[in-house]
Amino acid sequence: MFFAGLFVSLQEKLKQGDMARKRFIWEKAQNGLMKEVSVIIDTETGVNYLFVVHGYAGGLTPLLDKNGKPVITPPNEIID
């Protein structure tokens, strides 16, 4: 339960802009009943993260390409 609360707290902070405007962009969200799948882009490194919430559980991991390398968005393609 602690981790679920932590992820929901992070999710809300990012959406409200407490952290988002400075470093992270939230995009490509897919929402359903008690679940959400989103991609978070780190504007400093370009690294994409997969963020999943399902019910009271959630997880955050780097998004990987077919070769197992982190997906990186080039700086010129990052739109705030």
C-alpha positions as MATLAB code, in Angstrom:
seq = 'MFFAGLFVSLQEKLKQGDMARKRFIWEKAQNGLMKEVSVIIDTETGVNYLFVVHGYAGGLTPLLDKNGKPVITPPNEIID';
ca = [
       0.000    0.000    0.000;
       2.883    2.400    0.684;
       4.171    2.137   -2.887;
       0.692    2.604   -4.384;
       0.310    5.827   -2.396;
       3.765    6.964   -3.464;
       2.995    6.406   -7.151;
      -0.369    8.141   -6.946;
       1.293   11.043   -5.125;
       3.984   11.291   -7.839;
       1.335   11.079  -10.533;
      -0.702   13.901   -8.990;
       2.368   16.119   -8.504;
       3.392   15.638  -12.122;
      -0.113   16.366  -13.411;
      -0.526   19.435  -11.196;
       2.748   20.854  -12.422;
       4.686   20.824   -9.139;
       7.505   18.956  -10.881;
       6.278   18.651  -14.468;
       7.042   22.110  -15.852;
      10.644   21.996  -14.738;
      11.815   18.526  -15.669;
       9.106   16.062  -16.772;
       6.419   15.913  -19.461;
       3.456   13.594  -19.061;
       2.057   12.226  -22.341;
       0.383    9.383  -24.213;
      -1.962    8.475  -21.362;
      -4.402    5.604  -21.729;
      -7.037    5.550  -19.019;
      -9.508    2.912  -17.997;
     -11.483    1.907  -14.960;
      -8.947    2.083  -12.086;
      -5.964    1.891  -14.438;
      -3.710    4.275  -16.309;
      -0.741    3.837  -18.635;
       1.407    6.896  -19.362;
       4.780    7.846  -20.758;
       6.815   10.406  -18.833;
       9.642   12.192  -20.676;
      12.596   13.616  -18.762;
      13.269   16.920  -20.549;
      16.920   17.009  -19.414;
      17.953   13.522  -20.547;
      15.218   12.677  -23.076;
      14.702    9.292  -21.375;
      11.127    7.969  -21.586;
       9.566    6.185  -18.608;
       6.538    3.920  -18.564;
       4.211    4.684  -15.648;
       1.391    2.243  -14.884;
      -1.260    2.432  -12.172;
      -3.774   -0.383  -11.739;
      -6.070   -0.159   -8.758;
      -3.918    0.494   -5.711;
      -0.689   -0.751   -7.331;
       1.662    0.953   -9.743;
       5.087    0.970  -11.264;
       7.617    3.167  -13.012;
      10.321    1.833  -15.339;
      12.412    3.122  -18.243;
      10.677    2.482  -21.570;
      12.855    0.118  -23.634;
      13.129   -0.388  -27.390;
      13.238   -3.787  -29.105;
      16.979   -4.063  -28.361;
      16.537   -3.436  -24.639;
      17.946    0.102  -24.760;
      16.112    3.069  -23.174;
      13.894    5.063  -25.539;
      15.308    8.585  -25.761;
      13.393   11.489  -27.281;
      15.759   13.957  -29.017;
      15.662   17.478  -27.481;
      14.264   19.018  -30.681;
      11.243   16.667  -30.526;
      10.324   17.446  -26.900;
       7.304   19.751  -26.821;
       6.411   21.262  -23.455;
];
